[in-house]
Amino acid sequence: MWVVRAENPDPGVPDASLERLEPAVAYAIGKAIGPAVVRNRLRRRLRVLMTELDDADGLPAGQYLVGATPAAVPLGFDELRHHLVGAVGAVARSGGQSGTAR
């Protein structure tokens, strides 16, 4: 699982699309994950978890891309939450660079 936060490539010029009031999240769940049913189930689970994270801690404004590998499919909801929290925390600590977990 990994998370990337988009940053303004030129800090001298403000980019209104990156400075939204609330975070925007997209999901990269490729065909290597499995059939459409499996990919969609994983995407729904990640969407719920990202909403929980935003409600609890308030994700910083910006654009996020959340991706997963096939290893994420068999994970239980709590374990998936643990890895996602780790990846989002890594992004926050690195100032927007990619954060990975499992």
The first five atom37 places (N, CA, C, CB, O) and aatype in JSON, in Angstrom:
{
  "aatype": [12, 17, 19, 19, 1, 0, 6, 2, 14, 3, 14, 7, 19, 14, 3, 0, 15, 10, 6, 1, 10, 6, 14, 0, 19, 0, 18, 0, 9, 7, 11, 0, 9, 7, 14, 0, 19, 19, 1, 2, 1, 10, 1, 1, 1, 10, 1, 19, 10, 12, 16, 6, 10, 3, 3, 0, 3, 7, 10, 14, 0, 7, 5, 18, 10, 19, 7, 0, 16, 14, 0, 0, 19, 14, 10, 7, 13, 3, 6, 10, 1, 8, 8, 10, 19, 7, 0, 19, 7, 0, 19, 0, 1, 15, 7, 7, 5, 15, 7, 16, 0, 1],
  "atom_mask": [
    [1, 1, 1, 1, 1],
    [1, 1, 1, 1, 1],
    [1, 1, 1, 1, 1],
    [1, 1, 1, 1, 1],
    [1, 1, 1, 1, 1],
    [1, 1, 1, 1, 1],
    [1, 1, 1, 1, 1],
    [1, 1, 1, 1, 1],
    [1, 1, 1, 1, 1],
    [1, 1, 1, 1, 1],
    [1, 1, 1, 1, 1],
    [1, 1, 1, 0, 1],
    [1, 1, 1, 1, 1],
    [1, 1, 1, 1, 1],
    [1, 1, 1, 1, 1],
    [1, 1, 1, 1, 1],
    [1, 1, 1, 1, 1],
    [1, 1, 1, 1, 1],
    [1, 1, 1, 1, 1],
    [1, 1, 1, 1, 1],
    [1, 1, 1, 1, 1],
    [1, 1, 1, 1, 1],
    [1, 1, 1, 1, 1],
    [1, 1, 1, 1, 1],
    [1, 1, 1, 1, 1],
    [1, 1, 1, 1, 1],
    [1, 1, 1, 1, 1],
    [1, 1, 1, 1, 1],
    [1, 1, 1, 1, 1],
    [1, 1, 1, 0, 1],
    [1, 1, 1, 1, 1],
    [1, 1, 1, 1, 1],
    [1, 1, 1, 1, 1],
    [1, 1, 1, 0, 1],
    [1, 1, 1, 1, 1],
    [1, 1, 1, 1, 1],
    [1, 1, 1, 1, 1],
    [1, 1, 1, 1, 1],
    [1, 1, 1, 1, 1],
    [1, 1, 1, 1, 1],
    [1, 1, 1, 1, 1],
    [1, 1, 1, 1, 1],
    [1, 1, 1, 1, 1],
    [1, 1, 1, 1, 1],
    [1, 1, 1, 1, 1],
    [1, 1, 1, 1, 1],
    [1, 1, 1, 1, 1],
    [1, 1, 1, 1, 1],
    [1, 1, 1, 1, 1],
    [1, 1, 1, 1, 1],
    [1, 1, 1, 1, 1],
    [1, 1, 1, 1, 1],
    [1, 1, 1, 1, 1],
    [1, 1, 1, 1, 1],
    [1, 1, 1, 1, 1],
    [1, 1, 1, 1, 1],
    [1, 1, 1, 1, 1],
    [1, 1, 1, 0, 1],
    [1, 1, 1, 1, 1],
    [1, 1, 1, 1, 1],
    [1, 1, 1, 1, 1],
    [1, 1, 1, 0, 1],
    [1, 1, 1, 1, 1],
    [1, 1, 1, 1, 1],
    [1, 1, 1, 1, 1],
    [1, 1, 1, 1, 1],
    [1, 1, 1, 0, 1],
    [1, 1, 1, 1, 1],
    [1, 1, 1, 1, 1],
    [1, 1, 1, 1, 1],
    [1, 1, 1, 1, 1],
    [1, 1, 1, 1, 1],
    [1, 1, 1, 1, 1],
    [1, 1, 1, 1, 1],
    [1, 1, 1, 1, 1],
    [1, 1, 1, 0, 1],
    [1, 1, 1, 1, 1],
    [1, 1, 1, 1, 1],
    [1, 1, 1, 1, 1],
    [1, 1, 1, 1, 1],
    [1, 1, 1, 1, 1],
    [1, 1, 1, 1, 1],
    [1, 1, 1, 1, 1],
    [1, 1, 1, 1, 1],
    [1, 1, 1, 1, 1],
    [1, 1, 1, 0, 1],
    [1, 1, 1, 1, 1],
    [1, 1, 1, 1, 1],
    [1, 1, 1, 0, 1],
    [1, 1, 1, 1, 1],
    [1, 1, 1, 1, 1],
    [1, 1, 1, 1, 1],
    [1, 1, 1, 1, 1],
    [1, 1, 1, 1, 1],
    [1, 1, 1, 0, 1],
    [1, 1, 1, 0, 1],
    [1, 1, 1, 1, 1],
    [1, 1, 1, 1, 1],
    [1, 1, 1, 0, 1],
    [1, 1, 1, 1, 1],
    [1, 1, 1, 1, 1],
    [1, 1, 1, 1, 1]
  ],
  "atom_positions": [
    [[0.84, -1.16, 0.0], [0.0, 0.0, 0.0], [0.9, 1.23, 0.0], [-0.96, -0.01, 1.21], [1.94, 1.24, 0.64]],
    [[0.5, 2.25, -0.7], [1.27, 3.49, -0.75], [0.34, 4.69, -0.89], [2.28, 3.46, -1.91], [-0.8, 4.57, -1.35]],
    [[0.86, 5.85, -0.47], [0.11, 7.09, -0.55], [1.07, 8.18, -1.03], [-0.54, 7.47, 0.84], [2.2, 8.26, -0.56]],
    [[0.61, 9.0, -1.96], [1.38, 10.14, -2.46], [0.52, 11.37, -2.31], [1.83, 9.94, -3.95], [-0.68, 11.34, -2.6]],
    [[1.12, 12.45, -1.84], [0.4, 13.73, -1.73], [1.0, 14.69, -2.74], [0.48, 14.33, -0.28], [2.22, 14.91, -2.74]],
    [[0.18, 15.26, -3.6], [0.64, 16.2, -4.61], [1.01, 17.52, -3.96], [-0.43, 16.41, -5.7], [0.29, 18.05, -3.11]],
    [[2.14, 18.04, -4.38], [2.57, 19.35, -3.92], [2.66, 20.28, -5.1], [3.92, 19.27, -3.17], [2.76, 19.85, -6.25]],
    [[2.63, 21.55, -4.82], [2.79, 22.56, -5.84], [4.22, 22.49, -6.36], [2.45, 23.99, -5.29], [5.16, 22.67, -5.57]],
    [[4.43, 22.23, -7.67], [5.79, 22.12, -8.19], [6.57, 23.43, -8.13], [5.74, 21.63, -9.6], [7.8, 23.4, -8.1]],
    [[5.89, 24.56, -8.12], [6.56, 25.85, -8.04], [5.98, 26.61, -6.85], [6.38, 26.67, -9.37], [4.96, 27.27, -6.98]],
    [[6.64, 26.52, -5.67], [6.08, 27.15, -4.47], [5.91, 28.66, -4.59], [6.95, 26.85, -3.3], [5.16, 29.25, -3.82]],
    [[6.59, 29.28, -5.53], [6.47, 30.72, -5.7], [5.16, 31.14, -6.34], [0.0, 0.0, 0.0], [4.75, 32.29, -6.22]],
    [[4.51, 30.21, -7.03], [3.26, 30.5, -7.71], [2.17, 29.65, -7.07], [3.36, 30.21, -9.25], [2.22, 28.42, -7.16]],
    [[1.19, 30.28, -6.41], [0.15, 29.5, -5.77], [-0.7, 28.72, -6.78], [-0.75, 30.4, -4.94], [-1.04, 29.25, -7.83]],
    [[-1.02, 27.5, -6.45], [-1.87, 26.67, -7.3], [-3.16, 26.39, -6.54], [-1.14, 25.33, -7.71], [-3.17, 25.62, -5.58]],
    [[-4.24, 27.02, -6.96], [-5.5, 26.93, -6.24], [-6.02, 25.49, -6.17], [-6.54, 27.82, -6.9], [-6.69, 25.13, -5.21]],
    [[-5.72, 24.68, -7.18], [-6.23, 23.3, -7.16], [-5.59, 22.47, -6.07], [-6.01, 22.64, -8.51], [-6.19, 21.5, -5.61]],
    [[-4.38, 22.81, -5.63], [-3.7, 22.06, -4.58], [-4.02, 22.61, -3.2], [-2.21, 22.07, -4.79], [-3.71, 21.96, -2.2]],
    [[-4.62, 23.76, -3.13], [-4.93, 24.39, -1.84], [-6.42, 24.35, -1.55], [-4.43, 25.84, -1.83], [-7.01, 25.35, -1.13]],
    [[-7.04, 23.2, -1.77], [-8.46, 23.04, -1.5], [-8.73, 23.1, -0.01], [-8.99, 21.71, -2.08], [-7.82, 22.9, 0.8]],
    [[-9.95, 23.38, 0.34], [-10.32, 23.4, 1.74], [-10.37, 22.0, 2.33], [-11.65, 24.08, 1.91], [-10.14, 21.82, 3.52]],
    [[-10.67, 21.01, 1.51], [-10.68, 19.64, 2.0], [-9.86, 18.77, 1.04], [-12.15, 19.11, 2.12], [-9.72, 19.11, -0.14]],
    [[-9.31, 17.68, 1.54], [-8.46, 16.86, 0.68], [-9.25, 16.15, -0.42], [-7.73, 15.84, 1.52], [-10.41, 15.8, -0.24]],
    [[-8.59, 15.96, -1.55], [-9.15, 15.19, -2.65], [-8.35, 13.9, -2.74], [-9.11, 15.99, -4.01], [-7.12, 13.92, -2.7]],
    [[-9.03, 12.78, -2.85], [-8.36, 11.48, -2.85], [-8.76, 10.69, -4.08], [-8.71, 10.68, -1.57], [-9.93, 10.61, -4.44]],
    [[-7.75, 10.11, -4.75], [-7.96, 9.21, -5.88], [-7.31, 7.88, -5.52], [-7.37, 9.81, -7.22], [-6.43, 7.81, -4.66]],
    [[-7.75, 6.82, -6.19], [-7.28, 5.48, -5.86], [-6.71, 4.81, -7.1], [-8.43, 4.62, -5.26], [-7.33, 4.84, -8.17]],
    [[-5.52, 4.21, -6.96], [-4.87, 3.48, -8.04], [-4.92, 1.99, -7.68], [-3.38, 3.96, -8.25], [-4.06, 1.49, -6.96]],
    [[-5.92, 1.32, -8.19], [-6.11, -0.1, -7.9], [-6.07, -0.81, -9.25], [-7.48, -0.36, -7.13], [-7.09, -0.91, -9.95]],
    [[-4.9, -1.32, -9.62], [-4.69, -1.91, -10.93], [-5.22, -3.32, -11.08], [0.0, 0.0, 0.0], [-5.63, -3.95, -10.1]],
    [[-5.21, -3.8, -12.3], [-5.73, -5.13, -12.61], [-4.93, -6.24, -11.96], [-5.75, -5.34, -14.1], [-5.42, -7.36, -11.83]],
    [[-3.7, -5.96, -11.55], [-2.89, -6.98, -10.87], [-3.5, -7.37, -9.53], [-1.46, -6.47, -10.67], [-3.2, -8.44, -8.98]],
    [[-4.36, -6.52, -8.99], [-5.03, -6.79, -7.72], [-5.97, -7.99, -7.86], [-5.81, -5.55, -7.23], [-6.09, -8.8, -6.94]],
    [[-6.63, -8.08, -8.99], [-7.57, -9.18, -9.21], [-8.73, -8.73, -10.07], [0.0, 0.0, 0.0], [-8.67, -7.67, -10.7]],
    [[-9.79, -9.54, -10.12], [-10.95, -9.17, -10.94], [-11.64, -7.9, -10.41], [-11.96, -10.33, -10.98], [-11.36, -7.45, -9.3]],
    [[-12.53, -7.36, -11.21], [-13.2, -6.1, -10.88], [-13.88, -6.13, -9.53], [-14.22, -5.76, -11.95], [-13.86, -5.14, -8.8]],
    [[-14.48, -7.25, -9.17], [-15.18, -7.35, -7.89], [-14.19, -7.14, -6.73], [-15.89, -8.72, -7.76], [-14.5, -6.44, -5.77]],
    [[-13.02, -7.74, -6.84], [-11.99, -7.63, -5.79], [-11.44, -6.21, -5.75], [-10.84, -8.63, -6.04], [-11.27, -5.64, -4.67]],
    [[-11.16, -5.63, -6.92], [-10.63, -4.26, -6.98], [-11.62, -3.27, -6.39], [-10.29, -3.86, -8.42], [-11.24, -2.38, -5.63]],
    [[-12.89, -3.41, -6.74], [-13.91, -2.49, -6.25], [-14.11, -2.62, -4.74], [-15.23, -2.72, -6.98], [-14.32, -1.62, -4.06]],
    [[-14.06, -3.85, -4.23], [-14.21, -4.05, -2.79], [-13.04, -3.37, -2.05], [-14.27, -5.57, -2.44], [-13.25, -2.71, -1.03]],
    [[-11.83, -3.54, -2.56], [-10.67, -2.91, -1.92], [-10.78, -1.39, -2.0], [-9.36, -3.38, -2.59], [-10.48, -0.7, -1.02]],
    [[-11.21, -0.87, -3.14], [-11.38, 0.58, -3.29], [-12.42, 1.12, -2.31], [-11.79, 0.93, -4.74], [-12.2, 2.18, -1.71]],
    [[-13.53, 0.43, -2.14], [-14.55, 0.87, -1.18], [-14.02, 0.86, 0.25], [-15.8, -0.03, -1.28], [-14.29, 1.77, 1.02]],
    [[-13.27, -0.17, 0.6], [-12.69, -0.25, 1.94], [-11.72, 0.9, 2.18], [-11.99, -1.6, 2.14], [-11.73, 1.53, 3.23]],
    [[-10.87, 1.17, 1.18], [-9.91, 2.27, 1.32], [-10.63, 3.61, 1.4], [-8.92, 2.27, 0.13], [-10.2, 4.5, 2.15]],
    [[-11.7, 3.77, 0.65], [-12.47, 5.02, 0.68], [-13.04, 5.26, 2.08], [-13.61, 4.99, -0.36], [-12.98, 6.38, 2.6]],
    [[-13.6, 4.22, 2.68], [-14.15, 4.34, 4.04], [-13.04, 4.7, 5.02], [-14.84, 3.02, 4.47], [-13.23, 5.56, 5.88]],
    [[-11.9, 4.05, 4.9], [-10.79, 4.31, 5.83], [-10.24, 5.73, 5.67], [-9.67, 3.3, 5.6], [-9.92, 6.38, 6.67]],
    [[-10.12, 6.2, 4.43], [-9.63, 7.58, 4.24], [-10.63, 8.58, 4.79], [-9.38, 7.86, 2.74], [-10.23, 9.6, 5.34]],
    [[-11.92, 8.31, 4.67], [-12.94, 9.19, 5.24], [-12.82, 9.2, 6.76], [-14.36, 8.75, 4.82], [-12.9, 10.26, 7.38]],
    [[-12.62, 8.01, 7.36], [-12.41, 7.94, 8.81], [-11.19, 8.75, 9.23], [-12.26, 6.48, 9.26], [-11.24, 9.48, 10.22]],
    [[-10.09, 8.61, 8.5], [-8.88, 9.36, 8.83], [-9.12, 10.86, 8.75], [-7.73, 8.96, 7.9], [-8.66, 11.61, 9.62]],
    [[-9.82, 11.29, 7.73], [-10.09, 12.71, 7.57], [-11.0, 13.21, 8.69], [-10.73, 12.99, 6.21], [-10.77, 14.3, 9.22]],
    [[-12.01, 12.43, 9.04], [-12.93, 12.84, 10.11], [-12.22, 12.88, 11.47], [-14.12, 11.88, 10.18], [-12.49, 13.78, 12.27]],
    [[-11.33, 11.93, 11.72], [-10.66, 11.83, 13.03], [-9.53, 12.85, 13.17], [-10.1, 10.42, 13.23], [-9.48, 13.6, 14.15]],
    [[-8.62, 12.88, 12.19], [-7.42, 13.71, 12.31], [-7.43, 14.92, 11.4], [-6.21, 12.89, 12.02], [-6.65, 15.86, 11.61]],
    [[-8.28, 14.92, 10.42], [-8.29, 16.01, 9.46], [-7.05, 15.96, 8.58], [0.0, 0.0, 0.0], [-6.01, 16.51, 8.94]],
    [[-7.15, 15.32, 7.44], [-6.02, 15.26, 6.52], [-5.68, 16.67, 6.07], [-6.34, 14.35, 5.29], [-6.58, 17.48, 5.86]],
    [[-4.4, 16.98, 5.92], [-4.04, 18.3, 5.41], [-4.59, 18.5, 4.0], [-2.51, 18.47, 5.41], [-4.72, 17.53, 3.24]],
    [[-4.91, 19.71, 3.65], [-5.44, 20.01, 2.31], [-4.44, 19.54, 1.27], [-5.73, 21.52, 2.15], [-3.23, 19.58, 1.49]],
    [[-4.94, 19.1, 0.15], [-4.09, 18.64, -0.94], [-4.76, 17.52, -1.71], [0.0, 0.0, 0.0], [-5.91, 17.17, -1.47]],
    [[-4.02, 16.99, -2.64], [-4.5, 15.91, -3.47], [-3.7, 14.66, -3.15], [-4.4, 16.27, -4.98], [-2.47, 14.68, -3.16]],
    [[-4.4, 13.56, -2.87], [-3.77, 12.31, -2.48], [-4.07, 11.23, -3.5], [-4.25, 11.87, -1.09], [-5.15, 11.18, -4.08]],
    [[-3.08, 10.37, -3.72], [-3.26, 9.18, -4.54], [-2.93, 7.99, -3.66], [-2.36, 9.21, -5.84], [-1.81, 7.88, -3.15]],
    [[-3.9, 7.1, -3.47], [-3.74, 5.91, -2.63], [-3.7, 4.71, -3.55], [-4.91, 5.79, -1.57], [-4.58, 4.53, -4.39]],
    [[-2.68, 3.88, -3.39], [-2.54, 2.68, -4.22], [-2.33, 1.46, -3.36], [0.0, 0.0, 0.0], [-1.98, 1.56, -2.18]],
    [[-2.55, 0.31, -3.96], [-2.4, -0.94, -3.23], [-1.77, -2.0, -4.13], [-3.76, -1.43, -2.69], [-1.83, -1.92, -5.35]],
    [[-1.18, -2.98, -3.48], [-0.61, -4.13, -4.17], [-1.5, -5.34, -3.87], [0.89, -4.4, -3.73], [-2.37, -5.26, -3.0]],
    [[-1.3, -6.44, -4.57], [-2.11, -7.63, -4.3], [-2.04, -8.1, -2.85], [-1.69, -8.74, -5.22], [-2.95, -8.78, -2.38]],
    [[-0.97, -7.77, -2.13], [-0.84, -8.19, -0.73], [-1.92, -7.55, 0.16], [0.54, -7.82, -0.2], [-2.17, -8.04, 1.26]],
    [[-2.56, -6.48, -0.29], [-3.58, -5.8, 0.51], [-4.93, -6.51, 0.46], [-3.73, -4.37, 0.02], [-5.77, -6.29, 1.33]],
    [[-5.16, -7.34, -0.54], [-6.47, -7.97, -0.73], [-6.89, -8.84, 0.46], [-6.46, -8.81, -1.99], [-8.02, -8.69, 0.93]],
    [[-6.05, -9.73, 0.98], [-6.52, -10.61, 2.06], [-6.52, -9.96, 3.45], [-5.67, -11.84, 2.11], [-6.94, -10.6, 4.41]],
    [[-6.06, -8.73, 3.56], [-5.98, -8.09, 4.87], [-7.36, -7.82, 5.45], [-5.18, -6.78, 4.78], [-8.29, -7.45, 4.72]],
    [[-7.48, -8.0, 6.75], [-8.71, -7.63, 7.45], [-8.82, -6.11, 7.52], [0.0, 0.0, 0.0], [-7.85, -5.4, 7.26]],
    [[-10.0, -5.64, 7.88], [-10.25, -4.2, 7.9], [-9.31, -3.47, 8.87], [-11.71, -3.93, 8.29], [-8.77, -2.42, 8.53]],
    [[-9.11, -4.03, 10.07], [-8.24, -3.39, 11.06], [-6.79, -3.37, 10.59], [-8.34, -4.1, 12.4], [-6.09, -2.38, 10.8]],
    [[-6.35, -4.45, 9.97], [-4.97, -4.5, 9.48], [-4.78, -3.54, 8.31], [-4.6, -5.95, 9.06], [-3.74, -2.88, 8.2]],
    [[-5.78, -3.45, 7.45], [-5.73, -2.5, 6.34], [-5.66, -1.08, 6.88], [-6.96, -2.68, 5.41], [-4.91, -0.25, 6.36]],
    [[-6.45, -0.78, 7.92], [-6.42, 0.54, 8.56], [-5.02, 0.84, 9.09], [-7.47, 0.61, 9.7], [-4.5, 1.94, 8.9]],
    [[-4.42, -0.13, 9.77], [-3.09, 0.04, 10.34], [-2.07, 0.43, 9.27], [-2.65, -1.25, 11.06], [-1.29, 1.36, 9.46]],
    [[-2.08, -0.28, 8.14], [-1.12, 0.01, 7.07], [-1.41, 1.35, 6.39], [-1.15, -1.11, 6.03], [-0.48, 2.07, 6.03]],
    [[-2.68, 1.67, 6.22], [-3.03, 2.95, 5.61], [-2.62, 4.12, 6.51], [-4.53, 3.02, 5.32], [-2.08, 5.12, 6.02]],
    [[-2.87, 4.0, 7.8], [-2.45, 5.04, 8.75], [-0.94, 5.22, 8.69], [-2.9, 4.68, 10.2], [-0.45, 6.35, 8.72]],
    [[-0.2, 4.13, 8.6], [1.26, 4.2, 8.49], [1.7, 4.91, 7.23], [0.0, 0.0, 0.0], [2.62, 5.74, 7.27]],
    [[1.06, 4.61, 6.09], [1.44, 5.24, 4.82], [1.09, 6.73, 4.82], [0.74, 4.54, 3.66], [1.88, 7.55, 4.34]],
    [[-0.09, 7.08, 5.35], [-0.48, 8.5, 5.41], [0.46, 9.25, 6.37], [-1.96, 8.65, 5.87], [0.84, 10.39, 6.1]],
    [[0.82, 8.62, 7.48], [1.75, 9.24, 8.42], [3.12, 9.45, 7.8], [0.0, 0.0, 0.0], [3.76, 10.47, 8.04]],
    [[3.57, 8.5, 6.98], [4.86, 8.65, 6.3], [4.82, 9.82, 5.33], [5.22, 7.36, 5.56], [5.81, 10.55, 5.19]],
    [[3.69, 10.01, 4.65], [3.55, 11.15, 3.73], [3.6, 12.46, 4.51], [2.22, 11.05, 2.92], [4.25, 13.42, 4.09]],
    [[2.91, 12.5, 5.64], [2.89, 13.72, 6.46], [4.3, 14.06, 6.97], [1.92, 13.56, 7.65], [4.7, 15.22, 6.98]],
    [[5.05, 13.03, 7.39], [6.41, 13.26, 7.91], [7.38, 13.67, 6.82], [6.93, 12.02, 8.61], [8.32, 14.43, 7.08]],
    [[7.17, 13.16, 5.6], [8.11, 13.45, 4.52], [7.76, 14.72, 3.76], [8.16, 12.28, 3.56], [8.49, 15.12, 2.86]],
    [[6.68, 15.35, 4.12], [6.3, 16.6, 3.46], [5.68, 16.4, 2.08], [0.0, 0.0, 0.0], [5.77, 17.28, 1.23]],
    [[5.06, 15.24, 1.85], [4.34, 15.04, 0.59], [4.9, 13.96, -0.28], [0.0, 0.0, 0.0], [4.25, 13.57, -1.26]],
    [[6.08, 13.44, 0.01], [6.65, 12.37, -0.79], [5.89, 11.09, -0.53], [8.14, 12.19, -0.51], [5.06, 11.04, 0.38]],
    [[6.16, 10.08, -1.3], [5.45, 8.82, -1.19], [5.65, 8.16, 0.16], [5.88, 7.89, -2.27], [6.76, 8.1, 0.68]],
    [[4.56, 7.67, 0.71], [4.61, 6.89, 1.94], [4.15, 5.49, 1.64], [0.0, 0.0, 0.0], [3.13, 5.3, 0.98]],
    [[4.9, 4.5, 2.12], [4.52, 3.13, 1.83], [4.38, 2.34, 3.12], [5.54, 2.46, 0.91], [5.02, 2.64, 4.13]],
    [[3.54, 1.35, 3.05], [3.37, 0.41, 4.14], [2.92, -0.9, 3.54], [2.37, 0.93, 5.21], [1.96, -0.94, 2.77]],
    [[3.59, -1.96, 3.9], [3.33, -3.31, 3.41], [3.21, -3.35, 1.92], [2.09, -3.86, 4.03], [2.99, -4.42, 1.35]]
  ]
}
